[in-house]
Amino acid sequence: MSKLLESVGRKVVLINLDPANDCVSYKPTIDIRNLIVLEDVMDQYSLGPNGALVYCMEYLEKNIDWLLDQIKGENSTNFIFDLPGQVELYSHHDSIHKIFYKLANTVQIQFCVVHLIDSHHCSDAGKFIAALILSLNAMLKIALPHINLLTKVDLLKKHVDKLEFNIDFYTEVLDLNYLLDSLDRDKFTKKYKKLNSALISIIEDYSLVSFQLVDIFEKRSLINVKNLVDKANGYVFKSDEGRHINSMLACAMGVNDKYDIDFE
C-alpha cells in the first residue's frame, strides 16, 4: 500500500506499533520496538506473549508523548500504522482506542481503521459468524471510520467450490439466517442454534458490517482499497489530488483512476 500511495505522489510515513514484530518486511519511520520490546517484557515480568502484548500497549498509552513527538508530516501525508493482530486489543481492551483518540485530538490526523479478516472464514458458517461479531465489536469499540477487508482472496479462489453461497453473500452480509441452516448440519454447532440466532440478530440490527475483497497481488484491488480509505477519512474531499479530477462526485465515487503502478 505504501508503494501504491508513493506511486501517485503521496508522502507516506510507516509506523510499526507491533512490539512483537521483529521481522518487519518494510523499513518503518517510527518503530515501537525503540520504546518497548515484547521479548524484554516477557522476560522481565514472566508473562506470556498475550499478556506481554497487552502490557506493551498500556505502556505506549502511558508514554503517548513518545509517539506524538515523532509524528510529523506536511498536509496530506499518509500515516500507515501497522498494529498487532491480537483481537482482544480491539474487542474489549481500551488502550488502542485511547491511543488513537489521543492522536486524533492532538495531531489532527483523519483516521480510518482497516480491519483484516482471512477470507477462509467464509468456508465455515461458525467461523464467519465469529468474524462478523469480532468486526462489529471492533467497529463499536474503536469508534473510528472503519473498513473490513477479506484478505488472501487468491487462496479463496482456489477453494471457491467449498463456499455454500456466492461470494456476494459474504461481502454484503446478506440474510444471515441461511447460515443457521448450515450450522444445523453439525452436531456440535446445532446445540447452540439459539445462541447463534441471537448473534446473527445483533449483527443485522446494527447493519454496520460488510466486507471488501482485497488481493495484494492485484493493482486494481489495492486501488479500490485506497479509494475506500480516502472516502472514509475524508481525504478525497480536501486534497488537491481530488480537485484535479473532473468533479468532487467523480472523486468520491473513485472513478478516473489511471495509475500506472509498479510493485516490483
TACORQUI-V696723 format. One record per residue. RES is the residue in one letter. SS is DSSP state (H for helix, E for strand, L for the rest). NEAR is the number of other ideal C-beta (glycine too) atoms within 8 Angstrom. Layout:
res;ss;near
RES;SS;NEAR
RES;SS;NEAR
This chain:
res;ss;near
M;L;8
S;H;9
K;H;9
L;H;14
L;H;11
E;H;10
S;H;10
V;L;9
G;L;5
R;L;10
K;L;9
V;E;11
V;E;12
L;E;12
I;E;13
N;E;12
L;L;10
D;L;10
P;L;13
A;L;8
N;L;10
D;L;6
C;L;4
V;L;10
S;L;3
Y;L;6
K;L;5
P;L;10
T;L;7
I;E;11
D;E;8
I;H;12
R;H;10
N;H;4
L;L;8
I;L;11
V;L;7
L;H;12
E;H;7
D;H;8
V;H;15
M;H;12
D;H;7
Q;H;6
Y;H;8
S;L;5
L;L;9
G;L;6
P;H;9
N;H;8
G;H;8
A;H;13
L;H;14
V;H;13
Y;H;11
C;H;13
M;H;14
E;H;9
Y;H;11
L;H;16
E;H;10
K;H;6
N;L;9
I;H;11
D;H;6
W;H;9
L;H;12
L;H;11
D;L;6
Q;L;8
I;L;13
K;L;3
G;L;7
E;L;5
N;L;3
S;L;11
T;L;10
N;E;9
F;E;10
I;E;10
F;E;6
D;E;11
L;L;8
P;L;11
G;L;5
Q;L;8
V;L;8
E;H;9
L;H;13
Y;H;12
S;H;10
H;L;5
H;L;10
D;L;5
S;H;12
I;H;12
H;H;10
K;H;9
I;H;13
F;H;11
Y;H;8
K;H;10
L;H;14
A;H;12
N;H;6
T;H;7
V;L;7
Q;L;6
I;L;8
Q;L;8
F;L;10
C;L;11
V;E;11
V;E;8
H;E;12
L;E;6
I;E;13
D;E;8
S;H;12
H;H;11
H;H;11
C;H;11
S;H;8
D;L;8
A;H;10
G;H;10
K;H;10
F;H;12
I;H;14
A;H;9
A;H;10
L;H;13
I;H;11
L;H;12
S;H;13
L;H;13
N;H;11
A;H;14
M;H;13
L;H;8
K;H;10
I;H;12
A;L;6
L;L;9
P;L;8
H;E;11
I;E;13
N;E;11
L;E;13
L;E;16
T;E;10
K;L;9
V;H;12
D;H;8
L;H;9
L;H;13
K;H;7
K;H;6
H;L;10
V;H;8
D;H;4
K;H;5
L;L;11
E;L;5
F;L;8
N;L;5
I;H;11
D;H;7
F;H;9
Y;H;12
T;H;11
E;L;7
V;L;10
L;L;8
D;L;4
L;L;12
N;H;8
Y;H;11
L;H;12
L;H;12
D;H;8
S;H;9
L;H;14
D;L;9
R;L;6
D;L;8
K;H;5
F;H;6
T;H;12
K;H;10
K;L;6
Y;L;9
K;H;11
K;H;6
L;H;7
N;H;14
S;H;10
A;H;8
L;H;11
I;H;13
S;H;8
I;H;10
I;H;14
E;H;8
D;H;6
Y;H;9
S;L;4
L;L;6
V;L;11
S;L;8
F;L;12
Q;E;12
L;E;11
V;L;12
D;L;8
I;L;7
F;L;4
E;L;7
K;H;9
R;H;6
S;H;12
L;H;13
I;H;12
N;H;11
V;H;14
K;H;11
N;H;11
L;H;11
V;H;12
D;H;11
K;H;10
A;H;10
N;H;10
G;L;8
Y;H;11
V;H;11
F;H;9
K;L;7
S;L;9
D;H;6
E;H;10
G;H;13
R;H;8
H;L;5
I;L;10
N;L;4
S;L;6
M;H;8
L;H;6
A;H;10
C;H;14
A;H;9
M;L;6
G;L;10
V;L;7
N;L;7
D;L;7
K;L;4
Y;L;9
D;L;5
I;L;11
D;L;6
F;L;6
E;L;2
